[in-house]
Amino acid sequence: MTYDVILHNIGQLILPKTSDYPLKGQDMKELNISEDAALGIQDGRIAWIGSDAQAGSLKSTERIDAEGKVVSPGLVDPHTHLVFGGSREHELSLKQAGVPYLEILAQGGGILSTVGSTKKAKEDELFRKASFHLERMISYGVTTMEAKSGYGLDADTELKQLRVIKRLKEKYPISVVSTFLGAHAVPPGFKGKEEEFLDEMAGLFDVIKDEELAEFVDIFCETGVFTIEQSRKFLQQAKEKGFGLKIHADEIDPLGGTELAVSLGAASADHLVAASDEGIRQLTEGNTVAVLLPGTTFYLGKDHYARARKMIDEGAAVALATDFNPGSCVTENLQMIMSLAALKLKMSAEEIWNAVTVNAAHAIGKASQAGSLDVGRSADFVIWDVPNYQYIPYHYGVNHAQSVYHSGKKLWERTPYGEIQFSSAR
């Protein structure tokens, strides 16, 4: 057999364990590392995995020398707010001065500022801006990601955001999962009429299904936003329409959003900084993935991070994400999140790699296609310019990716002289 590509001379090949279920507890602590390894790629898929010595006798149309570097599955970012108008750098000085968020909101800032900019922006403008951010994510090693709406809070703007995400899927060869987050906040005109607003958002489910605009539905279940019962009703309606479920849960107060996510069989419960002991216990009994967002806690200057150690040690499944958004976590760099997970969440390198690959894929319903490098799967991988897999969480704030591949095709690479080359065409 002649392979399309042989990737050889791999110093360390990261091979996360694959399963029909997310990795939990002790399984998160284990990571298969194959040294002096090689891969064979055929028709965009992994066709062979073996030793570098064996690769020498194999025939191929192209050979790629990994030069003894680390190779991993493409990273998976399972929580981003990719599509939005404007930016909010002018609010940083207010935050530094200690101005409360509610006061910033009253001045027309905060999420309402982004909602206003998103409403005003034309679809093409949002598409160009989101493309810029998506390409930067790819450059950091992401080959599968989730993208939410949520900066419209009205039918027309929410659908506009979702249509932008659909266009991104069509343009870029990476895997993009779309989530409808119309229930991201309560618009000013609906204060005290939250149920009426949620009914309006639920009224979009049919058109979203008909136009294939989203795979998941999300809601922000939190004090001052939507209650547990409001969230339960809304998500149950979404489930009956065939959507997967995700929840912004227990970010500030332990309302029970974590427990709600488990009871509804949600793919993920996200944030969980204030998740209760009971919520964590229930996570260990189900397959809902705890998607932790340490970059948000860091950016907001908070001291209390999600209790990743308790979650993992008690047997929950944990994933990591950027939460890229214009207000509370302005970074596309999932590698930086890996470092924060080590420094602030006290996660081991093995747990971190499982959290940004296989478990992150489970959190967005892509576990059968992404997050691992098994024979038969898409050849989505990253060549890292590092000496070993522990190095990336250790050396923070820079880009360690040498080149990024999806379906066996190079999407992005850094040349020896620092020149960046990027290919976005399908």
N, C-alpha and C positions, 0 to 999 in steps of 0.2 A: 504493500500500500504506500502511496505517496501522499503525505500530508500537505495541506496548504501552508502551514507554518509549524516550525519546531522552535519553541522557546527553551533555550538551554542555558547551562551555566548559572542556574538559580542558586544563590547562596542559601536562602531559606524560603521555602514555599509554605505559606499559611493556608491550612486546610481546615476551616471550621467544620465541626461535626454537623451533619445534616439530619433532619428529623421532620416528621409530620407536625411536630409541636415545637414551640420555642424552647431554647435551653433554659433550664431552671436550676437554681441552687448550685450543687456540686458540679453539674455539667457545664456551668458557665466558667468554672475555674480551669477547665481542661481545653487545651488548644493543640491540635495536631500540627507539628512543624516537621516538614520534610527537608533535609539538607542535601545539597548537591543534587538538585532535582531538575526535571525538565517536563515540558508540556507539549503535546501534539494537538494541533487545531485543524479541524476540517469543517468546511461549510459554516463557519462562525461559531462552532461549538467545540468544547473540550472532547477530544477523541482518545487521548491517551495521557496517562500520568505515570512517570517513572523516574529512574535515576539519570543523572547526566551521562554516566558511562553507557547506559543503554541507548541514549539518544544519538550517540555517534554513528550507529549502524542504521538509523532510520532515514528514509528518503523524504524530502520535502521540497516544495517550490521555493520557500523562503525560510531562512534561519535567522533568528533573533538572539543575539548574545546578551544575556542579562548581566554579564560582567560580575557575577558573584553577589548581586544585590538581592534584596528582599522582594518577593512577589506575593501579593495578596488578592483576594477577590476585590472587585470594585466596591467602594464604600457605599452604604445605603443611608440616606438622610431621611428619616421618617416623619419629620415635622418641620415644615417651612411655610412662611407666609410670603410666597415668592412674588406675587403680583400686587402692586400697589402704586399709587401716584405720589409724587413729591418726596420730601424727606423732612427730618425734624431735628437737624443739628442745632438749630437755634434754641432748642429746649435744654440742651446740655448745660448751659450756664445757669439756667433756672434750677435744674436738679442739683448742681454744685452748690448753689446758694441755699439749698434746703427748702425750696418752694414745694409744697405738697402737690401730689399728682392731681388731686381734685381741684386745686386752684389753677393749675396749668390747664386743666380741662375747662374750667369756667372761663378762661381767657381765650377759648377756641382752639387750644392745643390738644395734646394727647391723641387718642385714637380718632377724635372728631376732626382733627387737622388732616389726618391721612384719609379719612372717609371723604372729606371735602375735595381733596386733591384727586382722589380716585374717581369721584363722580365727574369732575371736570375733564379728566384726561380722555382723549380719544383712544379707541381700542388699539390702533397702531402704535400710539405713544406708549401705552402700557406694555405692548408686546416687545418693543425695542428695549425698554428698561428692564423687563423681566429676562430678556435674552442675555443682557449684559451680566446680570447676577447669576443666571444659570451657567453661563460659560465659565464664570469664576469658580463656581462650585465644582464643575468638571475638572478644572485645573488642580483642585485640591484632592482629586481622587474619587469623586462621587459619580457613579454610573447608574444609580437608581435613586429616585427621590419622590417625596410627596410634596404637593403644592396646594394651598388652601385659598379659597375666596375669603370674604369676611370684612372687606373694607368698602362695602357698598351699603349694606343695611337697607337696601331697597331692591325690588325685583330687577330693574334694568341694570343696575351697576353690578349686582351679584352675578347675573348671567353674563355680563360683559367680562368680568374677571374669569369666569369659568371657560368662556370661549377663547380667551387669551391662552389659558392653560392648554386647551385642546390644540391650538395652533402650535404651541411649543412642542407638544407631543409629535405633531406632524413634521416639524422642522428638524428636531434633534434626534439622533439615533439612540440616546439613552432612554431608560424607562422612567416615565413620569406618571405618578398616581395622583388623581385629582380628588380633592375633598371640598364639599360644600359646607362653608362655615357662615351661613347667613345669620345664625344666632351667635354672633361674636360679641355683641353688645346691645344695649337697649337704646334705640334712637331717641333723641330729645322729645319728639312728639309722641312717644309711646310710654313715657314714665307713668307707672301705675296701670298701664294697659299691656303688660308683657305678654299675656296669653293671646291677645289680639295680634300682636306683632309676630309671635311664633306661628299662629295660624296662617298669616300672610306668607311667611317663609316656607311653611309646609306646603302651601299652595303651589310652590315651584317644583315640587318633587317630580311631578309627571313630565314637565317639559325638560327637566334635567335628565330624566331617564330616556325620554324620546330622542334627545339630541346627544346622548351618551357623554354628558358633560362632567360627570363625577361618579366615582366608585364608592366613596364614603360620605357620610354626613357627620358633622361635629357640632358641639355646642359648648359654650363657656358656662360651666356650672360653678357659680361662685357668689359670695356675698355681694349684693348690689347689682348682680347681673341676672342669672336665672337660677331658680331654686331646684332642689332635687326633684320635686314632683313635676315642675314644668319641664325639666330636662328629660325625665322618664317618659312623659307623654310624647314629647317631640321626637325623641329617639325611637320610641316604639312605632310611631307612625313611619319613620324612615325605614325601620327594619321591615315593616309590612310591605313597603314598596320595593324591597330587595336591595337596599343599600347596606354596606358594611358600616359599622359604628365606631366612632372615636369620641373621646370626651376630654376637654380641658377641665381637669378635676383637681380639687383640693390644692390649689396653688397658694392661697392665702389662709383660708380657714378650713378646718376639717369638717366639711358639710356632709361627707359621705359619698362624694362623687366616685371615689375609688370602688366602693362597694356597689354602687349603681352600675359602673362599667362591667364588673364581674357578673352581676345578676343578669345583665342584658346580653352577655357574651360578646362584648365589644372587643374589637381587635386590639385596641390600646386605650390606656388611661394615661394622660400626659400632664406633665408638671409634677404633681404629687409631693410638693415640698411640705405640705401640712397633712399628708395622709396619716390616718390614725393607725394604731396598732391592729385594730380589727380589720381595717382596709387592707393592710399589708398581709395579714393572715389569710384573708379571702383571695388575694392575688396568688398565694401559693397553691390554692385549691383549684384555680381555673387556668385558662390559657391566655387571659388578657395580659398583654405586654405592658409593663411600666416604662413609658418613654420619658426619660429624665432629661432636663434641659438646664444643665449647670451654667451655661453661658448667660442665660437670662438672670439667674440669681447673681452672678458675677457683675453683669452690666448694671443691674439695679442697686448694687452696693449693699446687698443683704448679707448677713452672716450665717443664716440658717439655710443649709442646702437639703435637698431631698435625701432621705435616709437609705442610700443605696446599699450600704453594708448590711443593714438589718434586712432589707428586702432580699438580697442575694443569699445571705447566710440562713434565712428562714425558708428559702426555696421558691422565691418569685423569679419571673423572667424579666430582665432589665434590658432596655435598649437606650441608646443615646442619640440626640439630634441637636441641630443648631438652633432651632426656633428662629431662624433668620426672619427679621421683621424690622420695620423702621423705628420702633419705639422702645423696645425692651431688650433686643439682642441683635445688634447691627453687625453681623459677621456671617460670611459664607464659608468660613474655614472650619470644617468638621475635625480637622487635625487639632486645632486649638481646643475644641470641646473634649477630645481624647485626653489632652493634657490636664484640663480642668477636672475631668473625671478621676484622674490619678491623684491630683493634688487636693481636691476638695471633697470628692466622694469616696476617696480611699479605695478605689477599684484597682485591681491588679491589671497588668498588661494583657493577660489572657482574657480576663473578663471584659476589658475594654474592646478588644478586637471582636469578641463574640457579640458585643453590644452594638457595634457599627456595621456588622455584616449579617450573620444569620438571624439574630433576634430582631434587628431593625427591619429585615425583609419580612419576617412574620408580622410585624406591627402594621404593615401596609398591604398584606395579602399577596406578597411576591416571593414567598419562601421557596416555591417550586422553580423559580427562574433566577433568583438573585441571592447574593450573600454567601455563596460557597463556590468551590471549583471542583465539581464532580464530573466524571465522564457523562456526556450527554447534555450538560448544561451549557448555557451561553458562555462564550469565552470573554467574560467581563473581568478585567484584571488591571492591576496597577503595578508598575515597576517602581520601587522606592529606592532613592539614593541614600540608603542608611545601612549600617553594618549588621543590624539584627532587628527583630520585631519589637523589642522593648524600647528601642531608641526614639520612636515617634512620640509617645506620651512624655518622654524625658526631655526632649529638646523642643521647646514650645515656641509658638509665635511665628514660625516660618513654614514654607512649603517644601516638604520632603519628596513630593512626587517627581519622578523622572519622566514617566510617560503613562498615559491612560488609554485603555482599550475597551471597546464595547463590541461584542459579537466578533471578536478577532480583528477588528479594524482600529487603527490608531486614531484617537480623537484629539489628543493633545500631547505635546512633548516640550521639554525644556532642553535647548541645545547646549553644548559645552560652553558657549560664549554668552549664555544668558538670554539668547533670543527665544521668544516664545512662538511656537507654531501651533495653530488651532484649526481643526477641521470640524465644521458643524453640519455639513451636508449629509443627508441620508444616502 
